[in-house]
């Protein structure tokens, strides 16, 4: 409540945050459903750290990366490769338009993803498109008027999404 608000105003000046109640319920529902499906499909992996260069330890956080085919993210010295959020051509590129005879997500199924997982990966891609639209609106309405010369600033073209999952502290 108040602690978050004061921290946000003091430490994150300029950071745009929207209250969950101000986001469409359909966005919450589709993300929650996709999140659980990706978890059930085993796409979340544990971080392994080596504090003090001694023994390896598993953290309480699992992560998965979903994005444009071939996109990567480097974290803790490891490179994570994304699970594609769109259909993929045989050469590994995003399949634009696709084959009209193929069902959406069929190339992901051919890659070994289950139907449920493939649908969830595609849904994360759709959520990304929604977030790009929302971010462009914020840039245009809140940031652009403050920039001289006046104009749209920044980029909202997200090419990947890092999704974190933290286990409850009661599980050890």
Secondary structure, DSSP 8 states (H G I E B T S, - for coil): -HHHHHHHHHHSTT-----GGGS-HHHHHHHHHHHHHHHHTT--EEEEE-GGGSS-EEEEEEEEEEESTT-EEEETTEEEE-EESS-B-TTSSB-SS--TTS-TTHHHHHTT--HHHHHHHHHHHHHHHHHHHHHHHHIIIIIGGGSSS-S--S-----EEEEEEE--TT--
